[in-house]
Amino acid sequence: MSDSCPTLRRDGEQVIILDQTRLPYQECFLCLDSLEAAATAIRDMQVRGAPLIGATAAFGMALALRHDASDAALATADACLRQTRPTAVNLHWALDRMLAALRPVPPAIRSAAAWAEAEAIRAGDAAANAAIGQHGLGILRALQDEGRKPLQTMTHCNAGWLATCGHGTALAPIYAAHAAGLDVHVWVSETRPRNQGLLTAWELDRAGVPHTLIADNAAGWLMANGRVDCIIVGADRIAANGDAANKVGTYLKALAAHAHDIPFYVAAPRSTIDFRCPEGQAIPIEERGAEEIRVLTGISENGGPATLRIAETRTAACNPAFDVTPAGLVNGIICDFGIYPPGALASLEHR
């Protein structure tokens, strides 16, 4: 990918996003021209990944204040965006930052200030991604120095450039390793039911990084047979004690990694750590609609998008979007300030 952000960019007083609901079958860009459009993009997962959700919310507030930058309009925009998705703390972090920057500003110049702060949030995320990549590269380089060639890594969901404003979180060390000439291979799980692993495979293919798509439930078998050297996942919220919420299925991978003594890392920017949340049990877990379980989305033989019902409408379905991996199963948290044991995050609270 280039240094510019292909997932989110400003075009005058509009915002252009890459519609991730169309990927990996179709590359389609959408124009967001209102607060409501930005909220819909977040809620309907046209933008995905905690850092990108946060940045989109920031730009959504800038969109909302174009024609009315009053205190009432600011409060309305904040309330609208804040309720779009509950688990990704970057959403609330970005909105808190926007409020702190904009409340002291007179309404007459508040719109321009909103655009500037949103741009600063986007640039900050790109810089954090780059730092995460370099910190994580040290882990991968050390494993390769032990003679692990190719280095067999595994990830879950999508935490690459599609999920951020830069090179990604969990994929940033992998991209850095590939650029540095390390022999690295990635096991990519499908990540049902939204198949976000397909986005990871799409990314890695474009970057020329060797990878193999697997069914989610194949991960434990691969670990048991010595075919995984390291696991790196992203996070949507990390509690103060190091418990980490990520796409559902992450916890199972962490359990299997622990059983087979495979290092398990969480990669996320400082903004994903929620110091107001003491532990994982306090993290709100989004439950999405049952139709995501009952209906598959893919591509038809003629190349167009298609859906396939695999369960009847009356079939009960439970669809938690995230699960929580206890800190005790995490070897380290790779953030923009370095690599931290899960129990040592307190030093980051005021950074």
QUIMO-V521406 format. One line per field, one symbol per residue. phi: phi as a letter, one per 30 degrees, with the letter a starting at -180 (. if undefined). A space follows every 50 residues. Layout:
# QUIMO-V521406
phi=???
This chain:
# QUIMO-V521406
phi=.dddcddaadbicbbcbddddcdcdbcbccccbaeddddddddcidcbje ddddddddddddddcdcbcdddddddddddddcdbddddeeddddddddd dceddeedcdddddddddddddddddddeddeedddedddddddddjdbd dccbbbibbcddcbcbcjcddeddddddddiddbbcdcdeidcchddddd dddddddiceabdbdeddddddddcicbcabbbcacacdddjdbcbeejd eddddddddchcdbcccadedddcddcdadddddcdccddddddbccabd ddjcdbbbdcbdedddbcbddbbccdedccdaccbdckcbdedcdedcec c
